Amino acid sequence: MKKILIFQPKETLAPIGGQEGYLFNLSHALTQLDYNVDFIKYGVPARKTSRKLPHRLIELLRAIKYSNTLKIHKSYDPTWLDYDVIHFHRTLDMYYYRNFLRQYKGKVVLTSHSPCAYHQEMFNKLNKFDYRLLKKKINKLEEIDQYAFSRADYIVYPCAEAEEPYFHSWPRYREIRDPQKMRFILTGINQCTPEIPKDITREKYHLSDSDFVICYAGRHNEIKGYDNLIKIGMSAIKELDAKVIVAGKQGNIPAPQNPSWIEIGWTKNPYSIINSADIFILPNRETYFDIAMLEALSLGKIILATYTGGNKIFKIFKKFKNAGIFYYTSPEEALQQLQYIKNLDATTRLKLEKRNQEIFTENFTSEIFAKKYIELMESL
């Protein structure tokens, strides 16, 4: 058994998206299989200001912080040198510890969970004025991803299609990418269980049993397609008499003010919300491999998704045939698909829901995920 260090504090793991959710499910299943991996210990927590700063000042401070990122070298724990494999989950972490990685002799594995190249994600968080002000320094942040993808011995993706947003967001990715480093493991999660029955959740949000309900759960930003979701949802409300129920922290894009559009905000109980709907929608502009897709599958929900990134495998791979997953490439096509799904008879709809649960059970449980992970780690 190899000695493996996962470069993430275990205290941060939670049933959410990103690396925290990915590792939450993996860690749980590895423990069940009695396969030991270690996690890094928490560093010194960053100081938080006790008073609220003006939003514009926060934006400027973020830009200044980013402009100084390439100067940072973090100190390391000497015991890390003893590990056979270190699995990083952020390119930025690899860059911060590049002095350590000059000495480290074991295998370095990288899984990047960003929905685009990480430096591009940093750019997207900046005010445009601040970006122009510090453009020369900010543009050099590409070095973070360039270093990480070059230094890693292996790059682990859920599937080849998950690379798509990196090709799209980062022109140099194609030349930096080394096909010999690539390894693929489909992500898995624990079975999702709604805490509140469907009928009670609907009643809570004033939805009747006969309402056609569309659900979205996730971040409210452009890369996740929240603005397109508004176009689709409002058309569905008008044309199909649908209801839209949305979970997740609101961002800069304002939600529609319509009684048929229900914004719940961040919730500890997203599975009950998803379970209450007829359709789960994934409107991502770009996607890596969305855990929300797996959550919806495990709950037996029919899914409508953009044909992008990791979403594509359910159409490409033969083992997923007859899935209750529909695709669209424009808001107009999305509305057509919603109309088609709404008109399905109860028997057909139930068949598609059962098929989605079957696909989850056969391919995406955390146990299956962990077994494939062990096989990979032991083969390096």
Summary of the structure (lengths in Angstrom):
residues: 380
radius of gyration: 21.7
end to end distance: 11.6
largest distance: 63.3
contacts: 1189
relative contact order: 0.12
helix: 49%
strand: 14%
